[in-house]
Each structure stands twice: as C-alpha cells, then as structure tokens.
Amino acid sequence: MTPPSETPGRNTGRNTGRGTGRKKGSGKGRDTGRDTGGDTGSRPKALIVGAGIGGLTLAVALRKVGVDAEIYERASELRAAGSGLSVMTNALTALDSLGIDLGLDKRGQAVTSFTMKTARGRLIKEEPLVKVADEIGVPCVCLSRTDLQHALLDALGDTPITLGATATGVETDDSGAVVHFADGTSARGDVVVGADGFNSVVRRQFTGPDEPAEDSGYISWLGIVPFTHRRLPPGAVAHYWGKGSGFGLIDIGHGRFYWWGTKNMPEQRSHNWPGGKDEVLRAYSGWAEEVREVIQATPEEDIIGVPSRDRAFLESWGEGPVTLLGDAAHPMLTCIGQGAAMAMEDAVVLARTLRGATDLSGALRTYEDLRRERTRMMVVASRKVSDRWHMESRIGRLRRNTALRLARHADLMAVQRAALVFPDPDAA
C-alpha cells in the first residue's frame, strides 16, 4: 500500500540499551576462544542473524513456543529508518497472535481511506482496502519504523541482542550450526536464521554468490514531517501517479505524515543520488498542492533518497539447520507495502513449525514450503504494480487509469483479500 517504506535510512540515535544492558559486544552465546554450547536443556536455541523487523518479530515468536533465541546484529546500535511503513491487516494479525501491542493511543494511525489519484489530485479510484480490513476485523495501521521497532523491543523481554557482530559465515554439523563473526568469535545454536536483509551473508553461504540485484529503474525519496491538510482527513492514505513517477501521503498519527516519492532515473544516478530538496520539488512541480506542500515542509536533511531493487526469487532458502527470513529470502519492491508484512508472517510461521519439533531441520523445510508460494505471489505482484505505475507513455497511463476506474468492486475486493488475510498454519 505504501511504496518505498522498507528501506534503510537515517540513524535515529536510539541504542538498544533501554535499561537492558544491550550494547556493542554484549549478549550471551559468544566466546572468543571456543564455540558456546547449543544445549540449553530441553529447549532448542536459535541464532538470529539480523535485528531488523523480521529478526525482532521472530525472537518474540520463538519465546512464545519455548525456543530460546539470541540475536546478532552487525550495527553498533539499533537503527530505525527515517521513514514510515504500513503494518497491513495480515501483519497486524500476525503481531496480535504474539500479543504485541502497537499502542495506537501513543503511536500510529489506523487507515480510514485509501485513494488513487492523478498527479494533479483528481480521484481515479478508492481502493476497498478498508472494507476488506473491516471484513477481517483487523485494521491496517501506518506508523514510523521507529515506533514499530520500539513496540517489538518492548515485547522482547530478556532476549539477548549482541551488537557490532558482523557474521562472516555459518558452519553446520550433526549437532546444529556455528555462526562465525568478523572479530574472531563464534556462537553455536541448534538452528540459524538469516534475517540479515537484502545483502544477506547467510543467504550467500547456502545459495552461492548473489545474482546481480534487479534495479527497478527509479529512485525513492522518503520523509516524515508534522503536517495536516484540508484534503487529507485523519487516517488518509493517498497515492498520486504521473509520468514515470508517483507520490504517497500516509497519516502515521499524532499530526505526522510519512511521504514517499518515486521517479524514473538511471541506475547509476539513483544509486549515487547527491541529495537536494530542490530536485525533489522540481520533480513534483504542478502536482497536487498537498504534495508540493509536504515536500516544502520537510527539512532538506530529513529527505532520504534510496534506489529501489529486488532479486530473482529463490526456490531454496537453506539447508540442514539453516534457513532465511524476510528480505534475506524474498526481497521485493515496495509498491504494495508488503515487505515488512511478509517478514512478520515468516516469523510467526517459522516459530510455529519449530514448536515441539524433534526434527529441527525438517521443521525448517516445512516452514519454507509453507511460505514459498505466498511470498512469491507478493514478489511478482510488486513488480507488476511497479511497472504499471511508472509508465512514461501518455496512452499507457490513460489506459491504466481507465481500467482502474472501471474495475469491478468485487474483483478489487478479491485482490485485497488475497493479500490481507494471514494464512495462519494453526488455523488450517
């Protein structure tokens, strides 16, 4: 729903400490001279490489099913991107199953409308996302990535996080797996989960050198700013589409809006964008007034520019006691706002397949089988939507807008329902 929301961004300055003692080099399970034991009595231990949304959600989910977890993160402090994201109905269903409260009275905003518009603000279509969410009984929520990170950290309890731990490789044997780190230390667990994102070290270990990343052909600009506008009621999500470019305005609650902008741009320049608010303003000259005003209201230093990329879909996510989760397994373009949601779904399904398992490697393969087609569907859908909404051709754009205006409500409901219903294996 909210295009480029799941991309790395600015350091928020927030450490994981929060009174838990989590800091660089801390955490259980590492040893400078020998591997630590994976035997914790009858409870299996999972090593999670990566402390992003997927890794944090997985740690919470594993606690619920009696699996110990340790998180290893290469950054010296936990950072949340300076952007917002959508916790779609399917993702919120997954979080609710873990008892994670986003605390909407303090952070975030439930979506009340989702409109598609032309660059000048003319309505193309109101998507039935809210109706489907109401039908399911769980809203879609938009909030800052920082707020989501805080909610996940609050739910972690005493799960140890080791920061400044750059994984360099994984070895497996009959008793589990060992993760090696750049500083010469290592950690042993019964299973290893690579939740280390787009450039996953764990993925490369088990699938070989990465295929070249597939560039989308456009840059993504992101920002969060205090903002209100008469055309944007509380809970509004509005997408605007022009010639080879798009823009989104998303209410994330408490007087703040998250915005994204995309513009077709050669790969070399999008990967090396020098910055500049003036360029962003020029890109949206003549667009709807609320688009121009929210950019103008955003300090230049708070505007982030990132390339948009994905990778060819992986059929195999691991072997033995090792698997992948989230962007490490299935990176996708952000045009349908499901990247973080898929990571959260992965986490819940993985934990439930490990619950009570005696064959841990077999449980990981079951998890992969359960998740493969669902995530493939989202990767393919994100590419199709990306191509459709970044057309340069005037005739192509006219046909696209007309087709959306004439689309049957029942068909749009079916598309939204397929995405927003979490396929919970426990409910099957």
ZANUNU-581688 format. One line per field, with one value per residue (C-alpha): x, y, z; residue number from 0; residue in one letter. Coordinates in nm, 3 decimals. Layout:
! residues N
c1	(X/...)
c2	(Y/...)
c3	(Z/...)
zagu	(NUM/...)
pake	(A/...)
//
This chain:
! residues 428
c1	(0.000/0.279/0.560/0.917/0.879/1.105/1.442/1.739/1.751/1.894/2.030/1.766/2.028/1.846/2.051/1.901/2.005/1.671/1.791/1.851/2.227/2.219/2.519/2.800/2.966/2.711/2.487/2.502/2.638/2.961/3.306/3.646/3.817/3.562/3.205/2.936/2.719/2.387/2.248/2.013/1.849/1.538/1.490/1.639/1.830/1.800/2.064/1.907/2.142/1.993/1.789/1.552/1.175/1.179/1.453/1.293/0.950/1.098/1.266/0.933/0.756/1.017/0.974/0.605/0.681/0.960/1.260/1.547/1.679/1.990/2.009/2.331/2.336/2.628/2.539/2.687/2.342/1.992/1.873/1.528/1.490/1.383/1.065/0.725/0.562/0.230/0.152/-0.105/-0.401/-0.220/0.088/-0.119/-0.297/0.043/0.153/-0.175/-0.114/0.207/0.040/0.236/0.052/0.145/-0.010/-0.208/-0.304/0.061/0.185/0.046/-0.285/-0.543/-0.616/-0.960/-0.932/-0.704/-0.735/-0.556/-0.526/-0.370/-0.069/-0.296/-0.516/-0.812/-0.960/-0.901/-1.038/-1.090/-0.941/-1.151/-0.862/-1.050/-1.362/-1.160/-0.986/-1.326/-1.448/-1.149/-1.186/-0.827/-0.724/-0.428/-0.201/0.056/0.336/0.702/0.955/1.099/0.765/0.734/1.087/1.007/0.697/0.898/1.178/0.920/0.798/1.146/1.186/1.537/1.625/1.992/2.099/2.467/2.553/2.863/2.852/2.930/2.860/3.114/2.994/2.800/2.914/2.679/2.731/2.526/2.451/2.348/2.529/2.801/2.797/3.140/3.195/3.448/3.614/3.708/3.430/3.157/2.823/2.660/2.291/2.054/1.927/2.041/1.804/1.941/1.730/2.013/1.835/1.892/2.267/2.240/2.566/2.373/2.198/2.525/2.668/2.399/2.289/2.623/2.714/2.416/2.274/2.304/2.032/1.747/1.709/1.356/1.460/1.352/1.467/1.264/1.252/1.124/1.032/0.838/0.713/0.445/0.173/-0.201/-0.404/-0.772/-0.772/-0.627/-0.867/-0.737/-0.623/-0.584/-0.358/-0.338/-0.133/-0.072/0.060/0.213/0.453/0.710/0.668/0.449/0.389/0.227/0.094/0.028/-0.107/0.104/-0.082/-0.031/-0.005/0.262/0.266/0.503/0.558/0.734/0.809/0.937/1.079/1.225/1.601/1.906/2.051/2.390/2.234/1.971/2.243/2.453/2.189/2.371/2.072/1.884/1.535/1.521/1.536/1.250/1.040/1.111/1.009/0.662/0.612/0.249/0.130/-0.150/-0.092/-0.071/0.216/0.414/0.338/0.450/0.783/0.827/0.754/1.023/1.374/1.626/1.834/1.530/1.474/1.624/1.695/1.740/1.741/1.464/1.582/1.486/1.636/1.535/1.311/1.494/1.349/1.576/1.617/1.865/1.975/2.012/1.965/1.979/1.704/1.623/1.353/1.224/1.436/1.717/1.484/1.250/1.338/1.066/0.988/0.782/0.493/0.241/0.368/0.407/0.784/0.778/0.448/0.599/0.888/0.643/0.435/0.753/0.846/0.515/0.502/0.865/0.814/0.504/0.675/0.956/0.715/0.772/0.970/1.216/1.347/1.451/1.591/1.269/1.070/1.270/1.190/0.822/0.836/0.992/0.727/0.451/0.592/0.730/0.420/0.276/0.597/0.643/0.297/0.397/0.729/0.556/0.274/0.519/0.699/0.373/0.249/0.586/0.577/0.214/0.259/0.583/0.469/0.606/0.358/0.060/-0.161/-0.044/-0.121/-0.465/-0.546/-0.421/-0.630/-0.938/-0.902/-0.879/-1.180/-1.386/-1.260/-1.534/-1.557/-1.575/-1.250/-1.069/-1.203/-1.070/-0.723/-0.711/-0.848/-0.576/-0.310/-0.466/-0.568/-0.280/-0.261/-0.207/-0.096/-0.261/-0.596/-0.563)
c2	(0.000/0.241/0.212/0.266/0.221/-0.069/0.074/0.155/0.515/0.753/0.665/0.758/0.784/0.519/0.244/-0.088/-0.024/0.086/-0.037/-0.392/-0.371/-0.435/-0.269/-0.330/-0.660/-0.767/-1.069/-1.436/-1.710/-1.562/-1.678/-1.550/-1.887/-2.161/-2.218/-2.184/-2.484/-2.516/-2.738/-2.542/-2.845/-2.948/-2.609/-2.564/-2.246/-2.036/-1.788/-1.500/-1.306/-0.959/-0.735/-0.580/-0.611/-0.977/-1.076/-0.898/-1.044/-1.392/-1.361/-1.268/-1.553/-1.810/-1.714/-1.799/-2.155/-2.243/-2.185/-1.977/-1.708/-1.494/-1.204/-1.093/-0.757/-0.608/-0.246/-0.095/0.034/-0.047/0.196/0.257/0.404/0.765/0.661/0.512/0.188/0.011/-0.274/-0.428/-0.626/-0.956/-0.834/-0.694/-1.029/-1.195/-0.947/-0.985/-1.360/-1.282/-1.039/-0.744/-0.418/-0.133/0.112/0.318/0.558/0.664/0.585/0.507/0.560/0.316/0.366/0.512/0.569/0.467/0.669/0.657/0.994/1.163/1.388/1.692/1.526/1.401/1.084/0.768/0.513/0.448/0.109/-0.122/-0.189/-0.050/-0.252/-0.573/-0.488/-0.427/-0.760/-0.938/-0.743/-0.616/-0.269/-0.159/0.065/0.319/0.434/0.525/0.245/0.374/0.325/-0.030/-0.108/0.022/-0.199/-0.507/-0.428/-0.386/-0.741/-0.899/-0.940/-1.054/-1.197/-1.105/-0.886/-0.868/-0.555/-0.500/-0.869/-0.895/-1.250/-1.388/-1.744/-2.041/-2.399/-2.690/-3.029/-3.309/-3.107/-2.776/-2.478/-2.229/-1.863/-1.702/-1.329/-1.083/-1.032/-1.400/-1.503/-1.755/-1.875/-2.217/-2.293/-2.567/-2.361/-2.044/-1.798/-1.544/-1.231/-1.012/-0.837/-0.766/-0.837/-1.142/-1.315/-1.626/-1.644/-1.627/-1.906/-2.151/-2.035/-1.918/-1.572/-1.342/-1.279/-0.909/-0.706/-0.616/-0.240/-0.101/0.192/0.458/0.634/0.654/0.965/0.937/1.175/1.217/1.558/1.721/1.800/1.847/1.941/2.001/1.732/1.468/1.352/1.155/0.810/0.907/0.722/0.887/0.778/1.007/0.892/1.093/1.041/0.788/0.898/0.858/1.003/0.883/1.063/0.849/0.965/0.799/0.965/1.244/1.517/1.349/1.230/0.989/1.055/0.877/0.982/0.777/0.895/0.704/0.752/0.575/0.316/0.483/0.812/0.662/0.468/0.782/1.050/1.355/1.486/1.810/1.919/2.144/1.843/1.676/1.992/2.020/1.658/1.739/2.085/2.120/1.827/1.848/2.124/1.882/1.701/2.019/2.149/1.836/1.838/2.206/2.142/1.873/1.987/1.901/1.690/1.472/1.373/1.033/0.910/0.536/0.310/0.052/-0.304/-0.666/-1.003/-1.311/-1.528/-1.804/-2.154/-2.282/-2.082/-2.301/-2.650/-2.850/-2.635/-2.306/-2.101/-1.746/-1.494/-1.165/-0.974/-1.228/-1.484/-1.283/-0.914/-0.729/-0.386/-0.182/-0.083/-0.298/-0.229/-0.597/-0.632/-0.591/-0.777/-1.083/-1.081/-1.072/-1.351/-1.553/-1.511/-1.640/-1.937/-2.032/-2.026/-2.241/-2.503/-2.523/-2.560/-2.903/-3.022/-3.308/-3.284/-2.919/-2.929/-3.091/-2.817/-2.552/-2.719/-2.727/-2.354/-2.287/-2.493/-2.306/-1.965/-2.010/-1.952/-1.678/-1.474/-1.549/-1.405/-1.082/-1.051/-1.093/-0.854/-0.586/-0.600/-0.579/-0.283/-0.110/-0.140/-0.028/0.284/0.408/0.425/0.708/0.668/0.902/0.645/0.374/0.590/0.677/0.311/0.219/0.485/0.400/0.030/0.105/0.337/0.067/-0.223/-0.427/-0.374/-0.749/-0.802/-0.534/-0.683/-1.025/-0.886/-0.709/-1.012/-1.237/-1.005/-0.908/-1.248/-1.402/-1.774/-1.888/-2.254/-2.307/-2.211/-2.452)
c3	(0.000/0.081/-0.170/-0.058/0.313/0.384/0.307/0.529/0.639/0.893/1.232/1.486/1.757/1.959/2.124/2.225/2.583/2.727/3.067/2.939/2.912/2.538/2.386/2.147/2.220/2.480/2.473/2.559/2.344/2.205/2.303/2.198/2.205/2.151/2.040/2.303/2.361/2.186/2.462/2.688/2.844/2.658/2.493/2.147/2.075/1.760/1.649/1.459/1.234/1.195/1.426/1.175/1.192/1.089/1.331/1.626/1.549/1.524/1.863/2.022/1.842/1.950/2.316/2.280/2.164/2.406/2.181/2.317/2.086/2.058/1.812/1.644/1.465/1.272/1.354/1.669/1.767/1.654/1.393/1.259/0.913/0.899/0.725/0.786/0.692/0.683/0.917/0.688/0.820/0.763/0.951/1.238/1.262/1.296/1.564/1.751/1.769/1.959/2.197/2.057/2.120/1.887/2.131/1.883/2.159/2.159/1.810/1.470/1.291/1.157/0.787/0.717/0.340/0.053/-0.266/-0.601/-0.776/-1.076/-1.030/-1.005/-0.744/-0.948/-0.800/-1.001/-0.756/-0.388/-0.312/-0.089/0.149/0.449/0.365/0.349/0.675/0.837/0.698/0.854/1.176/1.190/1.064/0.858/1.064/0.948/1.178/1.180/1.161/1.489/1.665/1.534/1.647/1.996/2.018/1.919/2.164/2.441/2.368/2.360/2.733/2.823/2.481/2.433/2.141/2.055/1.857/1.647/1.549/1.177/1.061/0.814/0.771/0.905/0.958/1.018/1.180/1.332/1.645/1.490/1.344/1.430/1.321/1.285/1.328/1.191/1.530/1.555/1.792/1.721/1.851/1.840/1.820/1.718/1.423/1.246/1.081/0.836/0.888/0.763/0.481/0.115/0.120/0.344/0.438/0.540/0.202/0.009/0.224/0.119/-0.225/-0.367/-0.499/-0.538/-0.879/-0.964/-0.794/-1.028/-1.041/-1.061/-1.278/-1.029/-0.715/-0.396/-0.180/0.177/0.455/0.780/0.888/1.108/0.855/0.808/0.501/0.437/0.165/0.397/0.670/0.970/0.863/0.497/0.257/-0.086/-0.386/-0.684/-1.021/-1.302/-1.592/-1.474/-1.116/-0.812/-0.468/-0.149/0.158/0.466/0.802/1.074/1.360/1.609/1.348/1.137/0.777/0.611/0.243/-0.040/-0.393/-0.687/-1.017/-1.308/-1.301/-1.448/-1.210/-1.174/-1.064/-0.834/-0.654/-0.614/-0.564/-0.424/-0.232/-0.273/-0.180/-0.487/-0.718/-0.535/-0.555/-0.929/-0.979/-0.839/-0.981/-1.091/-0.880/-0.622/-0.367/-0.074/-0.248/-0.302/0.047/0.233/0.048/0.122/0.490/0.518/0.618/0.348/0.587/0.659/0.295/0.216/-0.137/-0.198/-0.506/-0.534/-0.603/-0.567/-0.663/-0.857/-0.640/-0.451/-0.462/-0.184/0.138/0.323/0.415/0.732/1.044/0.850/0.685/0.578/0.665/0.522/0.271/0.308/0.148/-0.075/-0.124/-0.308/-0.443/-0.204/-0.432/-0.245/0.107/0.196/0.253/0.630/0.649/0.480/0.729/1.021/0.870/0.815/1.181/1.314/1.076/1.145/1.520/1.495/1.280/1.538/1.830/1.983/1.679/1.726/1.369/1.358/1.003/0.885/1.057/0.870/0.537/0.635/0.711/0.371/0.195/0.377/0.286/-0.066/-0.280/-0.060/-0.078/-0.448/-0.511/-0.336/-0.520/-0.856/-0.761/-0.651/-0.986/-1.181/-0.979/-1.012/-1.391/-1.411/-1.201/-1.356/-1.718/-1.930/-2.217/-2.206/-2.379/-2.141/-1.839/-1.975/-2.032/-1.685/-1.512/-1.716/-1.638/-1.267/-1.276/-1.449/-1.238/-1.072/-0.699/-0.640/-0.830/-0.630/-0.307/-0.408/-0.477/-0.142/0.040/-0.104/0.035/0.368/0.503/0.700/0.611/0.970/0.967/1.307/1.156/0.865)
zagu	(0/1/2/3/4/5/6/7/8/9/10/11/12/13/14/15/16/17/18/19/20/21/22/23/24/25/26/27/28/29/30/31/32/33/34/35/36/37/38/39/40/41/42/43/44/45/46/47/48/49/50/51/52/53/54/55/56/57/58/59/60/61/62/63/64/65/66/67/68/69/70/71/72/73/74/75/76/77/78/79/80/81/82/83/84/85/86/87/88/89/90/91/92/93/94/95/96/97/98/99/100/101/102/103/104/105/106/107/108/109/110/111/112/113/114/115/116/117/118/119/120/121/122/123/124/125/126/127/128/129/130/131/132/133/134/135/136/137/138/139/140/141/142/143/144/145/146/147/148/149/150/151/152/153/154/155/156/157/158/159/160/161/162/163/164/165/166/167/168/169/170/171/172/173/174/175/176/177/178/179/180/181/182/183/184/185/186/187/188/189/190/191/192/193/194/195/196/197/198/199/200/201/202/203/204/205/206/207/208/209/210/211/212/213/214/215/216/217/218/219/220/221/222/223/224/225/226/227/228/229/230/231/232/233/234/235/236/237/238/239/240/241/242/243/244/245/246/247/248/249/250/251/252/253/254/255/256/257/258/259/260/261/262/263/264/265/266/267/268/269/270/271/272/273/274/275/276/277/278/279/280/281/282/283/284/285/286/287/288/289/290/291/292/293/294/295/296/297/298/299/300/301/302/303/304/305/306/307/308/309/310/311/312/313/314/315/316/317/318/319/320/321/322/323/324/325/326/327/328/329/330/331/332/333/334/335/336/337/338/339/340/341/342/343/344/345/346/347/348/349/350/351/352/353/354/355/356/357/358/359/360/361/362/363/364/365/366/367/368/369/370/371/372/373/374/375/376/377/378/379/380/381/382/383/384/385/386/387/388/389/390/391/392/393/394/395/396/397/398/399/400/401/402/403/404/405/406/407/408/409/410/411/412/413/414/415/416/417/418/419/420/421/422/423/424/425/426/427)
pake	(M/T/P/P/S/E/T/P/G/R/N/T/G/R/N/T/G/R/G/T/G/R/K/K/G/S/G/K/G/R/D/T/G/R/D/T/G/G/D/T/G/S/R/P/K/A/L/I/V/G/A/G/I/G/G/L/T/L/A/V/A/L/R/K/V/G/V/D/A/E/I/Y/E/R/A/S/E/L/R/A/A/G/S/G/L/S/V/M/T/N/A/L/T/A/L/D/S/L/G/I/D/L/G/L/D/K/R/G/Q/A/V/T/S/F/T/M/K/T/A/R/G/R/L/I/K/E/E/P/L/V/K/V/A/D/E/I/G/V/P/C/V/C/L/S/R/T/D/L/Q/H/A/L/L/D/A/L/G/D/T/P/I/T/L/G/A/T/A/T/G/V/E/T/D/D/S/G/A/V/V/H/F/A/D/G/T/S/A/R/G/D/V/V/V/G/A/D/G/F/N/S/V/V/R/R/Q/F/T/G/P/D/E/P/A/E/D/S/G/Y/I/S/W/L/G/I/V/P/F/T/H/R/R/L/P/P/G/A/V/A/H/Y/W/G/K/G/S/G/F/G/L/I/D/I/G/H/G/R/F/Y/W/W/G/T/K/N/M/P/E/Q/R/S/H/N/W/P/G/G/K/D/E/V/L/R/A/Y/S/G/W/A/E/E/V/R/E/V/I/Q/A/T/P/E/E/D/I/I/G/V/P/S/R/D/R/A/F/L/E/S/W/G/E/G/P/V/T/L/L/G/D/A/A/H/P/M/L/T/C/I/G/Q/G/A/A/M/A/M/E/D/A/V/V/L/A/R/T/L/R/G/A/T/D/L/S/G/A/L/R/T/Y/E/D/L/R/R/E/R/T/R/M/M/V/V/A/S/R/K/V/S/D/R/W/H/M/E/S/R/I/G/R/L/R/R/N/T/A/L/R/L/A/R/H/A/D/L/M/A/V/Q/R/A/A/L/V/F/P/D/P/D/A/A)
//
